[in-house]
Amino acid sequence: MSILFKARGAPSVGLLFIRLSLGSYILILGLVHANNVQAYISNIKGLGLFGDNLAFIIGFVLPFLMILLGGLYILGFFTIPTSFGLMIISLIKILLRGIILPDGAPFNKEIIFFFCFITTLFAGAGVISFDVFLVKKKKKVKEEPKPPESVPAPAVVVEPPKEPSAPQGT
């Protein structure tokens, strides 16, 4: 029965699957939005939360930012800052759309993405990533444990007992 309850695999493989699936989704979503930037800018303006100029800037920059961050996330390159950026984008989407979507979905899928980004923010990319090459390896120098230095005992001076001196003449 221990086979059913024993954790198998390495955490790096799980982190790789998270990075590959979410990074691919973000990359493809960025490519779709970048393919028709005018429609995406119109969607951002349609939210009515931003002014026209700010909505234009957000609508123009966000697809290319998603392509960049999605590619970095897949590769596991600068994973912690990339996870932070994607987490902020995901949090903004959650705040704009709400937790429960009006189209009948049980909840906003961005919540799952948000927690996956938090996971890689704290756990890093794992061993299967380009971040491994950025970490400088420290030389492990084995020091021989030094025996504790013994403190010399204080010198005790023992004086021989004085012999009684002979009485001097009367």
C-alpha positions in Angstrom: 0.0 0.0 0.0 3.0 2.3 0.3 3.1 2.6 -3.5 -0.3 4.5 -3.4 0.8 7.0 -0.9 4.4 7.6 -1.7 5.4 10.8 -3.4 7.3 10.1 -6.6 9.3 12.3 -8.9 11.2 15.4 -8.4 9.8 18.8 -7.7 11.7 20.2 -10.7 9.6 18.1 -13.1 6.4 19.5 -11.6 7.7 23.0 -11.9 8.7 22.3 -15.5 5.1 21.2 -16.3 3.7 24.3 -14.8 6.2 26.5 -16.7 5.6 24.7 -20.0 1.8 24.7 -19.8 1.2 28.3 -18.5 4.1 29.7 -20.5 2.7 28.3 -23.7 -0.7 29.6 -22.9 0.6 33.1 -22.2 2.8 33.1 -25.3 0.0 32.0 -27.6 -2.4 34.4 -26.0 0.1 37.2 -26.6 0.6 36.1 -30.2 -3.2 36.1 -30.8 -3.5 39.6 -29.3 -0.5 40.9 -31.2 -1.9 39.5 -34.5 -4.8 41.9 -34.2 -3.6 44.8 -32.0 -6.4 47.1 -33.0 -9.1 44.8 -31.8 -7.2 44.3 -28.5 -6.8 48.0 -28.0 -10.6 48.3 -28.7 -11.3 45.7 -26.0 -9.2 47.6 -23.5 -10.9 50.8 -24.4 -14.3 49.0 -24.1 -13.6 48.3 -20.4 -13.9 52.0 -19.7 -11.5 51.9 -16.9 -8.7 53.7 -18.6 -8.5 56.9 -20.6 -8.1 56.6 -24.4 -4.3 57.2 -24.3 -3.6 54.9 -21.4 -5.9 52.2 -23.0 -4.0 52.5 -26.2 -0.6 52.1 -24.5 -1.8 49.2 -22.4 -3.4 47.5 -25.4 -0.3 48.0 -27.5 2.3 47.0 -25.0 0.6 44.1 -23.2 0.5 41.6 -26.0 4.3 42.0 -26.7 5.0 41.8 -22.9 3.0 38.6 -22.7 5.0 37.1 -25.6 8.3 38.1 -23.9 7.2 36.9 -20.4 5.7 33.7 -21.8 8.9 32.8 -23.7 11.0 33.5 -20.6 8.7 31.5 -18.4 8.9 28.5 -20.7 12.7 28.6 -20.8 13.0 29.1 -17.1 15.1 32.2 -17.6 14.8 35.0 -15.0 12.0 32.9 -13.5 11.4 34.9 -10.3 11.0 38.3 -12.0 9.0 36.7 -14.8 6.7 35.0 -12.3 6.2 38.3 -10.5 5.3 40.1 -13.8 2.9 37.4 -14.8 1.4 37.3 -11.3 0.7 41.1 -11.5 -0.9 40.7 -14.9 -3.0 37.9 -13.7 -4.0 39.8 -10.5 -5.1 42.8 -12.6 -7.2 40.5 -14.8 -8.8 38.9 -11.7 -9.6 42.4 -10.3 -11.0 43.6 -13.7 -13.1 40.5 -14.5 -14.0 39.3 -11.0 -13.8 35.9 -9.4 -16.9 34.5 -11.0 -17.4 35.2 -14.7 -20.8 36.0 -16.1 -20.5 33.5 -19.0 -21.3 30.5 -16.7 -17.8 29.4 -15.9 -17.5 28.3 -12.2 -14.7 30.8 -11.6 -12.1 32.9 -13.3 -9.2 30.7 -14.6 -6.8 33.5 -13.9 -7.0 32.5 -10.2 -5.4 29.1 -11.0 -2.7 30.9 -13.1 -2.2 33.4 -10.2 -1.4 30.6 -7.7 0.8 28.8 -10.2 2.8 32.0 -10.7 3.1 32.4 -6.9 4.4 28.8 -6.7 7.2 29.5 -9.2 7.8 32.9 -7.6 8.8 31.2 -4.3 10.0 27.8 -5.6 12.0 29.1 -8.6 12.2 27.3 -11.9 13.8 24.1 -10.7 16.8 22.3 -12.0 15.4 22.0 -15.5 15.8 25.6 -16.5 18.2 28.2 -17.8 18.3 29.8 -14.3 20.6 27.0 -13.2 23.4 28.5 -15.4 22.9 31.9 -13.8 23.5 30.7 -10.2 27.2 30.9 -9.3 28.3 27.8 -7.6 30.2 28.3 -4.4 33.2 26.1 -3.8 32.7 23.9 -0.9 35.8 23.8 1.0 35.9 21.2 3.7 37.6 22.5 6.7 39.0 20.1 9.2 37.4 20.7 12.5 40.0 22.1 14.8 40.2 20.6 18.2 39.3 23.0 21.0 42.3 24.9 22.2 43.2 23.9 25.7 43.8 26.7 28.1 47.0 26.1 30.1 46.4 25.8 33.8 47.7 28.7 35.8 51.1 28.1 37.2 51.0 27.3 40.9 54.1 28.3 42.7 54.6 26.1 45.8 57.1 27.5 48.3 58.8 25.1 50.6 57.9 25.6 54.2 60.3 27.8 56.1 62.3 26.2 58.7 62.3 27.9 62.0 65.4 29.9 62.3 67.7 29.5 65.3 67.4 32.0 68.0 70.1 34.5 67.8 72.4 34.9 70.7 71.7 36.3 74.0 
